[in-house]
Amino acid sequence: MGTFLDIFNALITKWFLKCLRKRKTSSIKNLKFYILAGIFSSFLLGFQIIWLLDPISLFSRTLSTGFYPLLSAFIEKIGNSINFIPEYISSRFSTETKLNFEIITPVITIFILILLLEFYSRRFWCKVLCPLGAFYSLAGHFKLLRRITSSSCTGCGDCSKTCKMEAIDTNDHRRTDNNECILCFSCTKSCKQGATKIGFKSKPQPAPYDTNRRSFLLWIAGGVTAGYAGVNFSNTFSRNHQILRPPGAIKESLFLDSCIRCHECIKICMSSGNFLQPCGFESGLEGFWTPRGVAKDGWCEYECNLCTLVCPSGAIKPLDIETKKKTKIGIAQIDKSRCLPWKKNEECFVCEEHCPTPQKAIQLDEMEVFISDSEKLKIKRPSVNKNLCIGCGICEAKCPVEGEKGIKIKPIL
């Protein structure tokens, strides 16, 4: 995230804002500590929201759910049509990616807002808002390497101007807030006298550091209130159990706490069955942006275990192919009011044909039905063997019935 912000800042400074004077953020830099306190106190009450502002999750989610589908759509719709994208590149992207703008829009909007803050001050996100930055800042008190200035310092202020974290005191350029310093070496490069270096120092001399205790306590109280309200608000949704989780997902309550909403599983699923999609409020407020299976958009590929291998937080356990093939994530149920053989007495065996299990979990049973008082018709109607079905969803995805499908995947309750 920091690298991307530096690149973006360099581009806007070079191309658009050569004369723009960036504002200092010294008066609001402590905001990130209050955010961290609020998140931590909320977490203690059982409402985990760190994924919303954690930069690693945020950046990964932006690439996976935001830019990756747009890039895939560009390569499919435009790149291949004018034949300027090499085949070995285009083959790396899904040609069946569905653009879910309800999910893409908020994800990209949050990221764009972070970028726009660079117009106000360099690395505004890192200095003012990032909770991980606040944690690093607290840990920075124990760092071994620090900025050291010699007596040859003339106080020209070049180091202070180039410091992206505003860690150098603007009034006394020899003083450094080592909690904020990220050892980027910009100060050593800008010092014409060579009076600044990064090295070991036993006695740190940080710049004055003041966190308003009253404000800090208010943020802790706010976090406790948010956590209490969040848990109760989430419970009012009466968590929807019609949620299909990825194969290998741990127990639901632990899954909600462990999932960091990085969407790596969703991204990798786009390359196979396009089964996983981000949740809205289908599983309550706590489940927002967690991955869920949507069989009408895709299916869990029988020979694929990629989502179980890319999860960085343990919310999805790694499974080998053979174990994954036997892992149930749901059960197919036939809607007799929609299924063509059941409702209209029309021949259809699409679901049975596509069922990937060695012994077909969907079986066709020949039945005699009366189509009039004197006329009978033999027709094969599908039924589901619940012992064999793993809930992969390909039957629902391939069902030819328009609108609500004639067969649906339900989670195991």
ABEGO torsion letter per residue (X at the ends): XAAAAAAAAAAAAAAAAAABBBBBAAAAAAAAAAAAAAAAAAAAAGBBAAAAABAAAAAAAAAAAAAAAAAAAAAAAAAAAAGABBAAAAAABBAABBBBAAAAAAAAAAAAAAAAAAAABBGAAAAAABAAAAAAAAAAAABABBBBBBAABAGAGAAAAABAAGABBAABAABBBAAABAGAGAAAAABAAGABBBBBBABBBBBBBBBBAAAAAAAAAAAAAAAAAAAAAAAAAGBBAABBBBBGBBBAAAAAAABAGAGAAAAAAAABAGABBBBBAAAEAAABGBBBBBAAABBBBAABAAAAAABAAGABBBBBAAAAAABBABBBBBBAAABAAAAAGBBBAAAAAABABABBABBBBBBBBBABAABBBBBBBBBBBAAABAGAGAAAAABABBEBBABBBBBBX
